[in-house]
Amino acid sequence: MKLLLTLLATCATFCTAQVNPCPNGYIVFWMDSVTPVCLKFAMYGKGTWTNLRMMCQAEGADLAKLEGNLHYQVIQYINNQRPDLQDEAFWIGGTDAASEGYWVWAMDGTQMDMSNPPWYPGQPNRGTIANYACLYTPDFMFHSCDNDRKIYAICQI
């Protein structure tokens, strides 16, 4: 009986613990209750969308595809757990560089939801001058950012 109680106590400790599915340096977020998404705030240097996308890809990742609740989880993470990031801006994987006004996620070419609230009012704007999506302080909503802006990025595996 004592052995059974010991085994149950051990299992309660280790069997319910969730293993972080993300590689070192990546943070686990959840697309839904069972689908993990691994994100990394790429703070190794500021750069253009193209340069930082290449850096993400060199790690086997891409710029983040922040759909649905995932975008709001990122905002909560910045505001509640990483206040040091509140004054920064971040490239994400949205672009209309291939076809002006047709925004897609670079990771897989799927169309971005343009009716969804993640876009800041009046965004995207500036035509061909701003073809890349970013999260911009202080609201961290989606913005269309100038092609040559140098900011950090969020990578996703």
Residue pairs with C-beta under 8 A, 6 or more apart in sequence:
20 28
21 28
21 36
21 38
22 28
22 36
22 38
22 157
23 38
23 157
25 40
26 38
26 39
26 40
26 155
26 157
27 38
27 39
27 40
27 41
27 77
28 36
28 37
28 38
29 36
29 37
29 38
29 39
29 70
29 73
29 74
29 77
30 36
30 37
30 70
30 73
31 37
31 67
31 68
31 69
31 70
32 69
37 70
37 156
38 61
38 156
38 157
39 64
39 74
39 154
39 155
39 156
40 56
40 59
40 61
40 154
40 155
40 156
40 157
41 82
41 85
41 90
41 152
41 154
42 52
42 55
42 56
42 152
42 153
42 154
42 155
43 152
44 55
45 152
46 150
46 151
46 152
47 55
47 150
47 151
47 153
48 147
48 148
48 149
48 150
49 63
49 91
49 95
49 132
49 134
49 145
49 147
49 149
49 153
52 63
52 91
52 152
52 153
53 62
53 63
53 91
53 93
53 106
53 153
55 153
55 155
56 62
56 63
56 153
56 155
56 156
59 155
59 157
60 157
61 155
61 156
61 157
62 93
62 106
62 107
62 155
62 156
63 91
63 92
63 93
63 106
63 107
63 153
63 154
63 155
63 156
64 74
64 92
64 93
64 153
64 154
64 155
64 156
65 92
65 93
65 105
65 107
65 108
65 110
65 156
66 74
66 92
66 118
66 135
66 142
66 154
67 105
67 113
71 118
71 142
74 135
74 140
74 154
75 135
75 140
78 85
78 86
78 140
79 86
86 137
86 138
87 137
88 137
88 151
88 152
89 134
89 135
89 136
89 137
89 145
89 149
89 151
89 152
90 134
90 135
90 151
90 152
90 153
90 154
91 132
91 133
91 134
91 145
91 151
91 152
91 153
91 154
92 133
92 134
92 135
92 142
92 153
92 154
93 105
93 106
93 107
93 133
93 156
94 103
94 104
94 105
94 106
94 112
94 132
94 133
94 142
95 103
95 104
95 106
95 131
95 132
95 133
96 102
96 103
96 104
96 124
96 131
96 144
97 131
97 132
97 147
98 104
100 127
100 128
100 131
102 111
103 111
103 112
103 114
103 124
103 133
104 110
104 111
104 112
105 111
105 112
107 156
112 133
117 141
118 141
118 142
119 141
119 142
119 143
120 136
120 139
120 141
120 142
120 143
123 141
123 142
123 143
123 144
124 130
124 133
124 142
124 143
124 144
125 144
126 144
126 146
129 146
129 147
130 143
130 144
130 145
130 146
130 147
131 144
131 147
132 144
132 145
132 147
133 142
133 143
133 144
133 145
134 142
134 143
134 144
134 145
134 149
134 151
135 141
135 142
135 143
135 154
136 143
136 145
145 151
